[in-house]
Amino acid sequence: MVAGATGLVGREILAALLADKRYRAVHVLGRRAPPITHPKLHVHTVDFAHLGELPQVDEVYIGLGTTIKVAGSQSAFRAIDLNAVIAVAKVAHKAGAMRVGVISAMGANAKSSVFYNRVKGEMEEALGQLGYTTVVIARPSFIEGDRAALDQPGRSGEGLALMAMRALRPLIPSNYRVIAAPQIAQALLQAVQQAKPGIHTLLSGEMQSV
């Protein structure tokens, strides 16, 4: 199961799962369908605040996320980046999933004074308490990708920051370097499929080596 399959990382996760012969079916949850068709793809148009029962699944990948600017308020941001993520994880676990992979963010910390980081940290803590055998949390730094091609609004200052980080890449510690969406997707998939039971955190530097 994939939630957030129309996002930068989510679309890469979806493509990899559809291409992987080990998977019989891939169920996508979203407010809109991804712009692809595939014999294994099953799309469920949902309201994340009111999720019903879902088909049986083994793994779930969650790439839901926004910004406070796009969401419009801190409460609207929390509704997506915390509440919707946990809602998906709960229904997927009820549907049989025992392995979950989620896209979080560098700096996630439930005790952070920064609202964005605090919400991401709260999400991570809540996810770890849902009874999954294996939890994999990816914490990427700046994500490189074409948001305009996905009809997503640009993020303020992101373009200039990415340009500067590319130019200074050799001087920047690996966990802070720009990372491409496909790298994040492949690292998360590999970790969910291979990790031992427990909660595992993937930092950006680790993901760039995959």
Secondary structure, 3 states (H helix, E strand, C coil): CEECCCCHHHHHHHHHHHHCCCCCCEEEEECCCCCCCCCCEEEEECCCCCCCCCCCCCEEEECCCCCHHHHCCHHHHHHHHHHHHHHHHHHHHHCCCCEEEEECCCCCCCCCCCHHHHHHHHHHHHHCCCCCCEEEEEECCCEECCCHHHCCCCCCCHHHHHHHHHHCHHHCCHHHCCEEHHHHHHHHHHHHHHCCCEEEEEEHHHHHCC
